[in-house]
Amino acid sequence: MVAEVGAGTKASDSRKNCQINLLLNYPQGFTYTVLNTQFRGFADIPAGYTGVQQATYYFSGRTYTMKEFSVASDGR
């Protein structure tokens, strides 16, 4: 997916979202977690602009398990 801004783009082009849903069946007493994630890509950010990559992890019905991760880059 590509997020972009600039001439000829719409406001909705500046954000992209991906959501993954899993149905887990496990025995009572077992627990699960997100152990690792990887992001791959590149950013071509002009000087004077800022780009942000953000990931939010949550488990349905459990608001206290949310984890947010952000990386910001100012154009150079």
Biopython code that builds the backbone (N, CA, C, O; Angstrom):
import numpy as np
from Bio.PDB.StructureBuilder import StructureBuilder

atoms = [
    (1, "MET", "N", (0.834, -1.162, 0.000)),
    (1, "MET", "CA", (0.000, 0.000, 0.000)),
    (1, "MET", "C", (0.887, 1.236, 0.000)),
    (1, "MET", "O", (2.023, 1.195, 0.473)),
    (2, "VAL", "N", (0.376, 2.306, -0.520)),
    (2, "VAL", "CA", (1.138, 3.550, -0.618)),
    (2, "VAL", "C", (0.302, 4.693, -0.055)),
    (2, "VAL", "O", (-0.853, 4.885, -0.437)),
    (3, "ALA", "N", (0.900, 5.439, 0.850)),
    (3, "ALA", "CA", (0.283, 6.670, 1.349)),
    (3, "ALA", "C", (1.072, 7.822, 0.751)),
    (3, "ALA", "O", (2.302, 7.794, 0.738)),
    (4, "GLU", "N", (0.372, 8.833, 0.258)),
    (4, "GLU", "CA", (1.069, 9.944, -0.369)),
    (4, "GLU", "C", (0.303, 11.248, -0.213)),
    (4, "GLU", "O", (-0.911, 11.258, -0.012)),
    (5, "VAL", "N", (1.036, 12.339, -0.311)),
    (5, "VAL", "CA", (0.466, 13.682, -0.287)),
    (5, "VAL", "C", (1.087, 14.464, -1.430)),
    (5, "VAL", "O", (2.120, 14.077, -1.977)),
    (6, "GLY", "N", (0.452, 15.556, -1.780)),
    (6, "GLY", "CA", (1.014, 16.414, -2.822)),
    (6, "GLY", "C", (-0.011, 16.724, -3.888)),
    (6, "GLY", "O", (-1.186, 16.375, -3.771)),
    (7, "ALA", "N", (0.457, 17.383, -4.926)),
    (7, "ALA", "CA", (-0.419, 17.792, -6.026)),
    (7, "ALA", "C", (-1.092, 16.577, -6.646)),
    (7, "ALA", "O", (-0.443, 15.568, -6.924)),
    (8, "GLY", "N", (-2.396, 16.684, -6.858)),
    (8, "GLY", "CA", (-3.149, 15.623, -7.514)),
    (8, "GLY", "C", (-3.608, 14.500, -6.603)),
    (8, "GLY", "O", (-4.226, 13.544, -7.073)),
    (9, "THR", "N", (-3.318, 14.593, -5.296)),
    (9, "THR", "CA", (-3.764, 13.548, -4.375)),
    (9, "THR", "C", (-4.940, 14.052, -3.547)),
    (9, "THR", "O", (-5.112, 15.256, -3.357)),
    (10, "LYS", "N", (-5.748, 13.109, -3.055)),
    (10, "LYS", "CA", (-6.872, 13.441, -2.182)),
    (10, "LYS", "C", (-6.419, 13.347, -0.730)),
    (10, "LYS", "O", (-5.404, 12.718, -0.432)),
    (11, "ALA", "N", (-7.165, 13.967, 0.165)),
    (11, "ALA", "CA", (-6.836, 13.898, 1.596)),
    (11, "ALA", "C", (-6.802, 12.444, 2.069)),
    (11, "ALA", "O", (-5.981, 12.095, 2.918)),
    (12, "SER", "N", (-7.677, 11.594, 1.537)),
    (12, "SER", "CA", (-7.724, 10.190, 1.946)),
    (12, "SER", "C", (-6.494, 9.402, 1.472)),
    (12, "SER", "O", (-6.258, 8.297, 1.960)),
    (13, "ASP", "N", (-5.715, 9.937, 0.542)),
    (13, "ASP", "CA", (-4.494, 9.270, 0.082)),
    (13, "ASP", "C", (-3.375, 9.345, 1.115)),
    (13, "ASP", "O", (-2.394, 8.608, 1.012)),
    (14, "SER", "N", (-3.505, 10.217, 2.102)),
    (14, "SER", "CA", (-2.416, 10.431, 3.057)),
    (14, "SER", "C", (-2.385, 9.399, 4.181)),
    (14, "SER", "O", (-1.429, 9.372, 4.957)),
    (15, "ARG", "N", (-3.401, 8.555, 4.286)),
    (15, "ARG", "CA", (-3.448, 7.535, 5.339)),
    (15, "ARG", "C", (-3.838, 6.198, 4.739)),
    (15, "ARG", "O", (-4.689, 6.119, 3.854)),
    (16, "LYS", "N", (-3.202, 5.152, 5.234)),
    (16, "LYS", "CA", (-3.566, 3.790, 4.850)),
    (16, "LYS", "C", (-3.647, 2.958, 6.120)),
    (16, "LYS", "O", (-2.864, 3.159, 7.049)),
    (17, "ASN", "N", (-4.580, 2.034, 6.164)),
    (17, "ASN", "CA", (-4.798, 1.204, 7.345)),
    (17, "ASN", "C", (-4.882, -0.261, 6.949)),
    (17, "ASN", "O", (-5.370, -0.598, 5.871)),
    (18, "CYS", "N", (-4.407, -1.116, 7.821)),
    (18, "CYS", "CA", (-4.493, -2.554, 7.645)),
    (18, "CYS", "C", (-4.928, -3.152, 8.973)),
    (18, "CYS", "O", (-4.350, -2.833, 10.012)),
    (19, "GLN", "N", (-5.927, -4.006, 8.954)),
    (19, "GLN", "CA", (-6.385, -4.651, 10.175)),
    (19, "GLN", "C", (-6.405, -6.156, 9.951)),
    (19, "GLN", "O", (-6.919, -6.643, 8.945)),
    (20, "ILE", "N", (-5.838, -6.879, 10.902)),
    (20, "ILE", "CA", (-5.800, -8.339, 10.834)),
    (20, "ILE", "C", (-6.642, -8.889, 11.980)),
    (20, "ILE", "O", (-6.457, -8.497, 13.132)),
    (21, "ASN", "N", (-7.552, -9.780, 11.674)),
    (21, "ASN", "CA", (-8.396, -10.412, 12.690)),
    (21, "ASN", "C", (-8.084, -11.900, 12.750)),
    (21, "ASN", "O", (-8.020, -12.571, 11.720)),
    (22, "LEU", "N", (-7.894, -12.401, 13.936)),
    (22, "LEU", "CA", (-7.624, -13.824, 14.139)),
    (22, "LEU", "C", (-8.660, -14.416, 15.075)),
    (22, "LEU", "O", (-9.044, -13.782, 16.058)),
    (23, "LEU", "N", (-9.111, -15.611, 14.783)),
    (23, "LEU", "CA", (-9.986, -16.357, 15.682)),
    (23, "LEU", "C", (-9.122, -17.414, 16.356)),
    (23, "LEU", "O", (-8.622, -18.327, 15.699)),
    (24, "LEU", "N", (-8.948, -17.286, 17.662)),
    (24, "LEU", "CA", (-8.092, -18.201, 18.419)),
    (24, "LEU", "C", (-8.940, -19.121, 19.285)),
    (24, "LEU", "O", (-9.846, -18.671, 19.986)),
    (25, "ASN", "N", (-8.638, -20.405, 19.228)),
    (25, "ASN", "CA", (-9.256, -21.390, 20.106)),
    (25, "ASN", "C", (-8.138, -22.025, 20.916)),
    (25, "ASN", "O", (-7.221, -22.623, 20.353)),
    (26, "TYR", "N", (-8.210, -21.900, 22.213)),
    (26, "TYR", "CA", (-7.153, -22.428, 23.074)),
    (26, "TYR", "C", (-7.777, -22.921, 24.373)),
    (26, "TYR", "O", (-8.846, -22.460, 24.774)),
    (27, "PRO", "N", (-7.106, -23.859, 25.024)),
    (27, "PRO", "CA", (-7.652, -24.440, 26.252)),
    (27, "PRO", "C", (-7.743, -23.409, 27.387)),
    (27, "PRO", "O", (-6.940, -22.478, 27.452)),
    (28, "GLN", "N", (-8.705, -23.579, 28.256)),
    (28, "GLN", "CA", (-8.858, -22.720, 29.414)),
    (28, "GLN", "C", (-7.566, -22.733, 30.232)),
    (28, "GLN", "O", (-6.968, -23.786, 30.451)),
    (29, "GLY", "N", (-7.151, -21.562, 30.674)),
    (29, "GLY", "CA", (-5.929, -21.442, 31.450)),
    (29, "GLY", "C", (-4.719, -21.046, 30.613)),
    (29, "GLY", "O", (-3.716, -20.591, 31.163)),
    (30, "PHE", "N", (-4.793, -21.211, 29.288)),
    (30, "PHE", "CA", (-3.705, -20.796, 28.417)),
    (30, "PHE", "C", (-3.836, -19.303, 28.132)),
    (30, "PHE", "O", (-4.930, -18.746, 28.220)),
    (31, "THR", "N", (-2.738, -18.664, 27.796)),
    (31, "THR", "CA", (-2.751, -17.254, 27.405)),
    (31, "THR", "C", (-2.016, -17.101, 26.084)),
    (31, "THR", "O", (-1.342, -18.029, 25.638)),
    (32, "TYR", "N", (-2.137, -15.956, 25.464)),
    (32, "TYR", "CA", (-1.462, -15.672, 24.200)),
    (32, "TYR", "C", (-1.002, -14.223, 24.208)),
    (32, "TYR", "O", (-1.471, -13.409, 25.004)),
    (33, "THR", "N", (-0.075, -13.917, 23.307)),
    (33, "THR", "CA", (0.468, -12.567, 23.202)),
    (33, "THR", "C", (0.985, -12.327, 21.790)),
    (33, "THR", "O", (1.189, -13.273, 21.030)),
    (34, "VAL", "N", (1.196, -11.069, 21.442)),
    (34, "VAL", "CA", (1.901, -10.717, 20.214)),
    (34, "VAL", "C", (3.371, -10.663, 20.592)),
    (34, "VAL", "O", (3.785, -9.804, 21.370)),
    (35, "LEU", "N", (4.153, -11.568, 20.050)),
    (35, "LEU", "CA", (5.560, -11.671, 20.413)),
    (35, "LEU", "C", (6.442, -10.773, 19.564)),
    (35, "LEU", "O", (7.408, -10.201, 20.070)),
    (36, "ASN", "N", (6.127, -10.638, 18.279)),
    (36, "ASN", "CA", (7.007, -9.906, 17.391)),
    (36, "ASN", "C", (6.214, -9.372, 16.202)),
    (36, "ASN", "O", (5.275, -10.019, 15.741)),
    (37, "THR", "N", (6.583, -8.215, 15.714)),
    (37, "THR", "CA", (6.029, -7.679, 14.482)),
    (37, "THR", "C", (7.180, -7.081, 13.674)),
    (37, "THR", "O", (8.205, -6.689, 14.231)),
    (38, "GLN", "N", (6.998, -7.018, 12.370)),
    (38, "GLN", "CA", (8.001, -6.422, 11.496)),
    (38, "GLN", "C", (7.311, -5.499, 10.507)),
    (38, "GLN", "O", (6.241, -5.812, 9.987)),
    (39, "PHE", "N", (7.933, -4.365, 10.258)),
    (39, "PHE", "CA", (7.463, -3.427, 9.246)),
    (39, "PHE", "C", (8.582, -3.245, 8.238)),
    (39, "PHE", "O", (9.745, -3.090, 8.612)),
    (40, "ARG", "N", (8.235, -3.265, 6.974)),
    (40, "ARG", "CA", (9.220, -3.062, 5.926)),
    (40, "ARG", "C", (8.689, -2.027, 4.948)),
    (40, "ARG", "O", (7.496, -1.990, 4.648)),
    (41, "GLY", "N", (9.570, -1.208, 4.466)),
    (41, "GLY", "CA", (9.164, -0.206, 3.498)),
    (41, "GLY", "C", (10.178, 0.916, 3.435)),
    (41, "GLY", "O", (11.318, 0.763, 3.872)),
    (42, "PHE", "N", (9.766, 2.016, 2.902)),
    (42, "PHE", "CA", (10.644, 3.165, 2.802)),
    (42, "PHE", "C", (9.812, 4.427, 2.878)),
    (42, "PHE", "O", (8.591, 4.394, 2.720)),
    (43, "ALA", "N", (10.479, 5.529, 3.119)),
    (43, "ALA", "CA", (9.818, 6.835, 3.153)),
    (43, "ALA", "C", (10.683, 7.830, 2.392)),
    (43, "ALA", "O", (11.887, 7.932, 2.627)),
    (44, "ASP", "N", (10.069, 8.544, 1.502)),
    (44, "ASP", "CA", (10.742, 9.612, 0.762)),
    (44, "ASP", "C", (10.075, 10.903, 1.221)),
    (44, "ASP", "O", (9.117, 11.371, 0.605)),
    (45, "ILE", "N", (10.588, 11.472, 2.304)),
    (45, "ILE", "CA", (9.946, 12.617, 2.954)),
    (45, "ILE", "C", (10.748, 13.878, 2.645)),
    (45, "ILE", "O", (11.913, 13.978, 3.031)),
    (46, "PRO", "N", (10.141, 14.835, 1.958)),
    (46, "PRO", "CA", (10.855, 16.073, 1.633)),
    (46, "PRO", "C", (11.152, 16.903, 2.885)),
    (46, "PRO", "O", (10.458, 16.786, 3.895)),
    (47, "ALA", "N", (12.173, 17.728, 2.809)),
    (47, "ALA", "CA", (12.493, 18.641, 3.907)),
    (47, "ALA", "C", (11.278, 19.497, 4.231)),
    (47, "ALA", "O", (10.582, 19.976, 3.335)),
    (48, "GLY", "N", (11.033, 19.682, 5.520)),
    (48, "GLY", "CA", (9.894, 20.495, 5.953)),
    (48, "GLY", "C", (8.625, 19.699, 6.202)),
    (48, "GLY", "O", (7.638, 20.256, 6.682)),
    (49, "TYR", "N", (8.625, 18.417, 5.889)),
    (49, "TYR", "CA", (7.468, 17.559, 6.119)),
    (49, "TYR", "C", (7.803, 16.541, 7.204)),
    (49, "TYR", "O", (8.975, 16.288, 7.484)),
    (50, "THR", "N", (6.778, 15.963, 7.809)),
    (50, "THR", "CA", (6.964, 14.933, 8.818)),
    (50, "THR", "C", (6.110, 13.726, 8.454)),
    (50, "THR", "O", (4.939, 13.871, 8.102)),
    (51, "GLY", "N", (6.695, 12.542, 8.538)),
    (51, "GLY", "CA", (5.951, 11.308, 8.323)),
    (51, "GLY", "C", (5.886, 10.524, 9.620)),
    (51, "GLY", "O", (6.825, 10.566, 10.415)),
    (52, "VAL", "N", (4.793, 9.810, 9.848)),
    (52, "VAL", "CA", (4.620, 9.021, 11.066)),
    (52, "VAL", "C", (4.130, 7.630, 10.684)),
    (52, "VAL", "O", (3.175, 7.483, 9.921)),
    (53, "GLN", "N", (4.795, 6.613, 11.223)),
    (53, "GLN", "CA", (4.311, 5.238, 11.121)),
    (53, "GLN", "C", (3.831, 4.848, 12.504)),
    (53, "GLN", "O", (4.560, 5.005, 13.483)),
    (54, "GLN", "N", (2.623, 4.345, 12.592)),
    (54, "GLN", "CA", (2.053, 4.021, 13.895)),
    (54, "GLN", "C", (1.364, 2.672, 13.835)),
    (54, "GLN", "O", (0.653, 2.369, 12.877)),
    (55, "ALA", "N", (1.576, 1.870, 14.854)),
    (55, "ALA", "CA", (0.901, 0.577, 14.970)),
    (55, "ALA", "C", (0.201, 0.528, 16.320)),
    (55, "ALA", "O", (0.776, 0.917, 17.337)),
    (56, "THR", "N", (-1.026, 0.055, 16.331)),
    (56, "THR", "CA", (-1.787, -0.100, 17.561)),
    (56, "THR", "C", (-2.227, -1.556, 17.664)),
    (56, "THR", "O", (-2.809, -2.102, 16.727)),
    (57, "TYR", "N", (-1.950, -2.173, 18.792)),
    (57, "TYR", "CA", (-2.309, -3.563, 19.025)),
    (57, "TYR", "C", (-3.352, -3.612, 20.136)),
    (57, "TYR", "O", (-3.206, -2.958, 21.168)),
    (58, "TYR", "N", (-4.383, -4.378, 19.917)),
    (58, "TYR", "CA", (-5.392, -4.529, 20.960)),
    (58, "TYR", "C", (-6.070, -5.882, 20.809)),
    (58, "TYR", "O", (-6.040, -6.500, 19.744)),
    (59, "PHE", "N", (-6.668, -6.315, 21.876)),
    (59, "PHE", "CA", (-7.431, -7.546, 21.872)),
    (59, "PHE", "C", (-8.884, -7.185, 22.155)),
    (59, "PHE", "O", (-9.170, -6.475, 23.119)),
    (60, "SER", "N", (-9.784, -7.661, 21.338)),
    (60, "SER", "CA", (-11.196, -7.328, 21.436)),
    (60, "SER", "C", (-11.716, -7.556, 22.844)),
    (60, "SER", "O", (-11.514, -8.618, 23.433)),
    (61, "GLY", "N", (-12.388, -6.543, 23.374)),
    (61, "GLY", "CA", (-12.961, -6.648, 24.708)),
    (61, "GLY", "C", (-11.969, -6.365, 25.822)),
    (61, "GLY", "O", (-12.342, -6.411, 26.995)),
    (62, "ARG", "N", (-10.722, -6.076, 25.494)),
    (62, "ARG", "CA", (-9.683, -5.836, 26.495)),
    (62, "ARG", "C", (-8.997, -4.500, 26.203)),
    (62, "ARG", "O", (-7.933, -4.476, 25.586)),
    (63, "THR", "N", (-9.581, -3.419, 26.629)),
    (63, "THR", "CA", (-9.026, -2.103, 26.312)),
    (63, "THR", "C", (-7.666, -1.880, 26.950)),
    (63, "THR", "O", (-6.885, -1.076, 26.440)),
    (64, "TYR", "N", (-7.354, -2.557, 28.042)),
    (64, "TYR", "CA", (-6.094, -2.327, 28.723)),
    (64, "TYR", "C", (-4.913, -3.024, 28.058)),
    (64, "TYR", "O", (-3.782, -2.838, 28.507)),
    (65, "THR", "N", (-5.121, -3.814, 27.017)),
    (65, "THR", "CA", (-4.010, -4.511, 26.366)),
    (65, "THR", "C", (-3.495, -3.772, 25.140)),
    (65, "THR", "O", (-2.702, -4.327, 24.380)),
    (66, "MET", "N", (-3.928, -2.538, 24.930)),
    (66, "MET", "CA", (-3.508, -1.793, 23.761)),
    (66, "MET", "C", (-2.047, -1.362, 23.895)),
    (66, "MET", "O", (-1.619, -0.922, 24.962)),
    (67, "LYS", "N", (-1.297, -1.489, 22.823)),
    (67, "LYS", "CA", (0.087, -1.039, 22.773)),
    (67, "LYS", "C", (0.250, -0.174, 21.532)),
    (67, "LYS", "O", (-0.090, -0.603, 20.429)),
    (68, "GLU", "N", (0.761, 1.027, 21.698)),
    (68, "GLU", "CA", (0.963, 1.919, 20.584)),
    (68, "GLU", "C", (2.445, 2.112, 20.326)),
    (68, "GLU", "O", (3.238, 2.235, 21.260)),
    (69, "PHE", "N", (2.808, 2.136, 19.065)),
    (69, "PHE", "CA", (4.204, 2.294, 18.668)),
    (69, "PHE", "C", (4.235, 3.308, 17.540)),
    (69, "PHE", "O", (3.548, 3.130, 16.535)),
    (70, "SER", "N", (5.015, 4.366, 17.684)),
    (70, "SER", "CA", (5.104, 5.395, 16.647)),
    (70, "SER", "C", (6.558, 5.684, 16.320)),
    (70, "SER", "O", (7.430, 5.656, 17.188)),
    (71, "VAL", "N", (6.792, 5.960, 15.055)),
    (71, "VAL", "CA", (8.099, 6.420, 14.590)),
    (71, "VAL", "C", (7.858, 7.637, 13.730)),
    (71, "VAL", "O", (7.096, 7.575, 12.766)),
    (72, "ALA", "N", (8.491, 8.732, 14.061)),
    (72, "ALA", "CA", (8.341, 9.962, 13.279)),
    (72, "ALA", "C", (9.651, 10.270, 12.596)),
    (72, "ALA", "O", (10.722, 9.964, 13.121)),
    (73, "SER", "N", (9.569, 10.873, 11.430)),
    (73, "SER", "CA", (10.755, 11.253, 10.689)),
    (73, "SER", "C", (10.514, 12.615, 10.055)),
    (73, "SER", "O", (9.543, 12.798, 9.321)),
    (74, "ASP", "N", (11.388, 13.564, 10.333)),
    (74, "ASP", "CA", (11.278, 14.850, 9.643)),
    (74, "ASP", "C", (12.145, 14.780, 8.396)),
    (74, "ASP", "O", (13.253, 14.245, 8.420)),
    (75, "GLY", "N", (11.623, 15.328, 7.311)),
    (75, "GLY", "CA", (12.326, 15.244, 6.027)),
    (75, "GLY", "C", (13.710, 15.872, 6.069)),
    (75, "GLY", "O", (13.913, 16.947, 6.633)),
    (76, "ARG", "N", (14.635, 15.187, 5.470)),
    (76, "ARG", "CA", (16.014, 15.691, 5.363)),
    (76, "ARG", "C", (16.523, 15.447, 3.967)),
    (76, "ARG", "O", (17.662, 15.792, 3.656)),
]
sb = StructureBuilder()
sb.init_structure("model")
sb.init_model(0)
sb.init_chain("A")
sb.init_seg("    ")
for serial, (resi, resn, name, xyz) in enumerate(atoms, 1):
    if name == "N":
        sb.init_residue(resn, " ", resi, " ")
    sb.init_atom(name, np.array(xyz, "f"), 0.0, 1.0, " ", f" {name:<3s}", serial, name[0])
structure = sb.get_structure()
